[in-house]
Amino acid sequence: MKANWIPTNEYYHRVLNAPDTTTREQLFVELFVQPWQTMMNMVAPQLGADGSDVLAGARAWVWLLPDQTDTLVDLLGRLEAADAWRVGGAAITEAISHFAPYHDRIAFDQITGWLVLADPARAHSSEDGYTGATDWTQPRFIGQFWDPNEDNLRRLSGLMAHEMHHLIRLHAFPWDMQNTSVADYIVTEGMAESFATALFGADNVISAVSDLREDAFETARRLIGAGLDRTGFNVIRGYIFGDDLAERWQFEPVGGMPKYGGYAVGYHVVQAFLQRTGRSIEETTFIPASQIVEESGFFA
């Protein structure tokens, strides 16, 4: 399996160096929007339904748009000063190398990574200036930053590993949006972050894990322990993201679930499983969530 790291910083320079507004937009659509159009349409098929707004998907994903040149120059410069494209490319290569012994269990031979710039004016304040996502249609993932800073840039390598791990795990255990359970979801997130910290250090764990207060963690643990078998995408998201985001993302609130509580609980479930069994995180990637939860002893 090989890494395909897209040189999006070069793409941004091409957009910024375009001779006029029309060319700048055309380049942006060609380089950024069209490669992701299928995924954008799956996530929100109503976007630009009449074809009048070729940037509809980019707007919905909070990407910086080609006419936001001042912000593009600023964020691009800050990420390049942090050597983000070299760091990100090295991280995906390192992450992929850990699955070389399992190549016969992975159906794809290449994973593609993207790094894009998002709009700080439209990004959600509950996130830490960056986020990531995987493509449902092919083995690739995306990371995006809108407030690059010392704290989140040190987590860049972990972000790459986390999102890459999702692709392998979700291929091994494909999701059914109606039947995927809370246990499946917390293990998916906890395992991805456990993989990231195994490679790049537990001190770089995401803030959803490191910053959750002890009392909030115990609340999340209790609620998730009681809801492990619940299913339905609009139900299980409540256990991962918490009540605060329910209205924004249109999912069912659990009732008392702390923000991102499922990430923290999932991480500690997987950590408990690894410590009790002595298995590697790579081997654990191919173990069902139900077994991981049971053998972790975390909810006992």
DOLO-444582 format. One line per field, with one value per residue (C-alpha): x, z, y. Coordinates in steps of 0.5 Angstrom, whole numbers, plus 500, padded with zeros to 3 digits. Each point is the difference from the previous one (the first is absolute). Example, Ala and Ser with C-alpha at 12.3 -4.5 7.8 and 13.67 -1.06 7.14 Angstrom:
! DOLO-444582
c1	(525 / 502)
c3	(516 / 498)
c2	(491 / 507)
//
This chain:
! DOLO-444582
c1	(500 / 503 / 498 / 498 / 501 / 497 / 504 / 494 / 505 / 502 / 493 / 498 / 506 / 498 / 493 / 503 / 504 / 495 / 499 / 493 / 494 / 497 / 506 / 501 / 493 / 501 / 507 / 497 / 494 / 504 / 505 / 496 / 493 / 499 / 505 / 495 / 493 / 498 / 501 / 497 / 494 / 499 / 500 / 496 / 496 / 496 / 507 / 500 / 494 / 499 / 507 / 500 / 505 / 507 / 502 / 494 / 504 / 506 / 496 / 496 / 507 / 502 / 506 / 503 / 498 / 504 / 498 / 502 / 507 / 503 / 498 / 502 / 507 / 500 / 498 / 505 / 506 / 499 / 499 / 506 / 504 / 498 / 503 / 493 / 500 / 506 / 498 / 493 / 503 / 505 / 495 / 495 / 506 / 502 / 493 / 499 / 507 / 497 / 495 / 505 / 499 / 493 / 500 / 496 / 494 / 499 / 497 / 503 / 508 / 500 / 497 / 500 / 500 / 498 / 501 / 496 / 498 / 494 / 497 / 501 / 494 / 495 / 503 / 497 / 503 / 499 / 506 / 507 / 502 / 500 / 496 / 501 / 495 / 500 / 497 / 495 / 501 / 507 / 507 / 501 / 500 / 500 / 503 / 498 / 503 / 497 / 504 / 507 / 503 / 505 / 495 / 497 / 506 / 503 / 494 / 501 / 503 / 495 / 495 / 502 / 501 / 493 / 497 / 504 / 498 / 493 / 500 / 503 / 496 / 494 / 502 / 501 / 493 / 495 / 495 / 493 / 497 / 494 / 503 / 507 / 500 / 502 / 506 / 502 / 500 / 504 / 505 / 501 / 502 / 504 / 504 / 502 / 502 / 504 / 503 / 502 / 503 / 504 / 504 / 500 / 500 / 494 / 502 / 497 / 493 / 494 / 498 / 493 / 504 / 505 / 495 / 494 / 499 / 499 / 493 / 498 / 504 / 497 / 493 / 502 / 502 / 494 / 495 / 504 / 500 / 493 / 499 / 505 / 495 / 496 / 500 / 498 / 505 / 496 / 500 / 507 / 503 / 497 / 505 / 506 / 499 / 496 / 493 / 503 / 501 / 493 / 496 / 506 / 501 / 493 / 501 / 496 / 503 / 502 / 498 / 506 / 505 / 507 / 502 / 505 / 499 / 500 / 507 / 502 / 497 / 501 / 508 / 500 / 496 / 505 / 506 / 497 / 499 / 508 / 502 / 496 / 502 / 507 / 497 / 503 / 496 / 501 / 497 / 494 / 498 / 497 / 497 / 492 / 498 / 496 / 506 / 504 / 495 / 499 / 507 / 502 / 496 / 499 / 492 / 501)
c3	(500 / 498 / 502 / 495 / 503 / 496 / 500 / 501 / 502 / 493 / 498 / 504 / 497 / 494 / 502 / 503 / 494 / 495 / 495 / 502 / 504 / 495 / 499 / 507 / 501 / 495 / 502 / 507 / 498 / 495 / 506 / 506 / 499 / 494 / 503 / 506 / 497 / 500 / 508 / 501 / 496 / 504 / 507 / 497 / 494 / 500 / 499 / 494 / 497 / 494 / 499 / 501 / 505 / 499 / 506 / 504 / 503 / 502 / 504 / 503 / 502 / 503 / 495 / 499 / 493 / 494 / 501 / 507 / 498 / 506 / 505 / 495 / 500 / 508 / 501 / 495 / 502 / 507 / 499 / 495 / 505 / 505 / 494 / 500 / 494 / 501 / 507 / 497 / 495 / 504 / 505 / 495 / 497 / 508 / 501 / 494 / 501 / 507 / 496 / 495 / 504 / 499 / 492 / 498 / 505 / 496 / 494 / 497 / 499 / 500 / 505 / 498 / 505 / 499 / 505 / 498 / 503 / 503 / 502 / 507 / 500 / 498 / 504 / 506 / 507 / 503 / 496 / 501 / 494 / 496 / 498 / 496 / 496 / 495 / 493 / 500 / 493 / 499 / 505 / 501 / 506 / 501 / 506 / 500 / 504 / 501 / 506 / 500 / 507 / 504 / 503 / 494 / 496 / 505 / 498 / 493 / 499 / 505 / 496 / 494 / 503 / 503 / 494 / 496 / 505 / 499 / 493 / 502 / 506 / 496 / 494 / 505 / 503 / 496 / 503 / 499 / 502 / 503 / 503 / 502 / 508 / 505 / 502 / 493 / 499 / 507 / 498 / 493 / 503 / 506 / 495 / 495 / 506 / 503 / 494 / 499 / 507 / 499 / 495 / 502 / 507 / 506 / 501 / 493 / 502 / 497 / 505 / 500 / 504 / 504 / 502 / 503 / 507 / 504 / 502 / 493 / 498 / 505 / 498 / 493 / 502 / 504 / 494 / 494 / 505 / 500 / 493 / 496 / 496 / 498 / 492 / 495 / 497 / 503 / 507 / 500 / 499 / 506 / 504 / 496 / 499 / 506 / 502 / 498 / 492 / 500 / 497 / 495 / 497 / 501 / 504 / 506 / 507 / 505 / 506 / 504 / 495 / 500 / 494 / 496 / 506 / 496 / 497 / 507 / 502 / 494 / 501 / 507 / 498 / 494 / 505 / 505 / 495 / 498 / 507 / 502 / 494 / 498 / 492 / 496 / 497 / 493 / 502 / 504 / 494 / 497 / 506 / 501 / 504 / 505 / 502 / 501 / 505 / 503 / 501 / 502 / 507 / 499 / 502 / 505)
c2	(500 / 507 / 507 / 505 / 507 / 505 / 507 / 504 / 506 / 500 / 500 / 506 / 504 / 499 / 502 / 507 / 501 / 500 / 506 / 502 / 498 / 495 / 496 / 500 / 497 / 495 / 497 / 500 / 496 / 495 / 499 / 500 / 499 / 495 / 495 / 500 / 501 / 493 / 500 / 507 / 498 / 494 / 504 / 505 / 498 / 507 / 504 / 504 / 496 / 504 / 501 / 507 / 500 / 496 / 502 / 497 / 494 / 504 / 505 / 495 / 497 / 506 / 501 / 506 / 503 / 502 / 507 / 500 / 502 / 503 / 495 / 495 / 503 / 500 / 493 / 497 / 504 / 498 / 493 / 500 / 503 / 494 / 496 / 497 / 496 / 497 / 498 / 497 / 496 / 497 / 498 / 497 / 496 / 498 / 498 / 495 / 497 / 497 / 496 / 497 / 493 / 500 / 502 / 494 / 502 / 507 / 501 / 506 / 501 / 508 / 505 / 507 / 506 / 507 / 506 / 506 / 507 / 502 / 507 / 502 / 504 / 495 / 494 / 497 / 503 / 493 / 497 / 502 / 503 / 494 / 494 / 494 / 495 / 494 / 499 / 495 / 498 / 499 / 499 / 507 / 505 / 507 / 505 / 507 / 506 / 507 / 502 / 497 / 501 / 496 / 496 / 497 / 500 / 495 / 495 / 501 / 493 / 497 / 503 / 496 / 494 / 500 / 501 / 495 / 495 / 501 / 498 / 493 / 499 / 502 / 495 / 494 / 502 / 504 / 504 / 499 / 507 / 497 / 494 / 503 / 500 / 505 / 495 / 500 / 507 / 501 / 495 / 503 / 506 / 498 / 495 / 505 / 505 / 494 / 499 / 507 / 500 / 494 / 503 / 507 / 500 / 500 / 508 / 501 / 497 / 504 / 505 / 497 / 494 / 504 / 506 / 497 / 501 / 494 / 501 / 501 / 493 / 496 / 503 / 498 / 493 / 499 / 502 / 496 / 494 / 500 / 501 / 496 / 496 / 506 / 501 / 505 / 505 / 506 / 496 / 498 / 507 / 503 / 495 / 502 / 508 / 501 / 504 / 507 / 498 / 497 / 506 / 502 / 493 / 498 / 494 / 497 / 503 / 494 / 505 / 502 / 497 / 505 / 503 / 495 / 495 / 494 / 501 / 500 / 494 / 496 / 502 / 497 / 494 / 498 / 502 / 495 / 495 / 501 / 500 / 494 / 495 / 503 / 500 / 505 / 506 / 497 / 493 / 503 / 504 / 493 / 498 / 502 / 505 / 496 / 496 / 506 / 503 / 493 / 498 / 507 / 500 / 507 / 500 / 494)
//
